[in-house]
């Protein structure tokens, strides 16, 4: 499981320079978790793509239906207090903080092509290429080995 930013969802569903990379990402980890906010960001990406005359309105509707059906079952609400805290502390948008907070809440990596998030949240936010080059499961928190002390006998 991974948390994916809207730009990764767009890369998977719209033909572009990152489409192939997003396909490889999906093969490596097919369970993509998202905050409900992804809907609005993806809708805006579709609108911008229609306005740029890269797709038609009918194509955007079809893409929306398909993508919504795929992502709906994997929506999770991040902790709103964490979203606000991260936004304030790290000077990021509330939108971006939704994805990072969700990743932190679920102890999952956040895959994003947003370089600012990758810089501000190392170990949490990864670009697709970076994530693909990591060994499977290497991003998960590892518990430190326990140390045990034995009582010394009294003299």
Buried (B, 14 or more C-beta within 10 A) or exposed (E): EBBBBBBBBBBBBBEBEBEEBBEEBBEBBEEBBBBBBBBEBBBEBBEEBBEEEEBEEEBBEEBBEEBEEEBEEBBEEBEEEBBEEBBEEBEBEBBBBBBBBBBBBBEBBBBBBBEBBBEBBEEBBBBBEEBBEEEEEEBEEEEEEEEEEEEEEEE
